[in-house]
Structure formats: C-alpha cells, structure tokens
Amino acid sequence: MDWPLNVGGKPFNSWPAFVPVMFECTVLFAALSSVGAMFLLNGLPNTSRKIIDPSITRDRFALMIEAPVTVEDDETDEAEKRKAAQYKRFSEAEAADFLRSVGAQEVKSVYAEGWF
C-alpha cells in the first residue's frame, strides 16, 4: 500500500515553485546573449588580422597617425573642397621628422593591409 504524506501542504507539481527558477534562467540567458552579441558585433576575437608590431603589448606603445585619403576633384562637392582647403596637405616625412624631434625611438610607416 502507498500512503503518501503531503507534509508541505502543496501539490507535488506546483507551477509557482518553478517561477523564480525560470526568471533567473531568463536573466542568465539575456546576460549571456548580450555578451555574445557584443563580442560578435565588435568583431572579437580578432584572429584574422595581424598586429603592427608584437612588442607593442610588451614594452612599447604605439601612436597611429592616419593620413587623409585624397579624393579626386571630380568626385567631391563644393563643401568637401572648402573643408579640405582649410587644412595643410599631409606629409609623411614631415610627420616622421616631428615625431623624431620630440623623442620617438622608432618611427615606422605602415600601409593598409587589412588591419583596420
């Protein structure tokens, strides 16, 4: 014979007992999904691109100066021409000389090869 004793006063398959567990699982899933989406949208981990210099992460830091891309005069509108006219033309040699004059130990020119 089976004599089940219901000591707690609740039925054996009561759904309110599972509500806090499901709420916590929903919060956990939302947090993990947000972190996963952040990594995917930021392109992390970066496994396909090369680094500029391996010693940057050990004992050096890098300063990157992006050279402005020159656009053909036929393709630019008047607002872009006026905006470009107020700035001096970029000279790579002049920038390298300036960096050396302020104490740079090494100046390298890196050209676009898919790093950024």
MODELLER restraints for C-alpha pairs under 7 A, 6 or more apart:
rsr = mdl.restraints
at = mdl.atoms
rsr.add(forms.Gaussian(group=physical.xy_distance, feature=features.Distance(at['CA:49:A'], at['CA:114:A']), mean=6.84, stdev=0.5))
rsr.add(forms.Gaussian(group=physical.xy_distance, feature=features.Distance(at['CA:49:A'], at['CA:115:A']), mean=5.54, stdev=0.5))
rsr.add(forms.Gaussian(group=physical.xy_distance, feature=features.Distance(at['CA:50:A'], at['CA:115:A']), mean=6.39, stdev=0.5))
rsr.add(forms.Gaussian(group=physical.xy_distance, feature=features.Distance(at['CA:56:A'], at['CA:62:A']), mean=6.59, stdev=0.5))
rsr.add(forms.Gaussian(group=physical.xy_distance, feature=features.Distance(at['CA:67:A'], at['CA:90:A']), mean=6.65, stdev=0.5))
rsr.add(forms.Gaussian(group=physical.xy_distance, feature=features.Distance(at['CA:96:A'], at['CA:107:A']), mean=6.38, stdev=0.5))
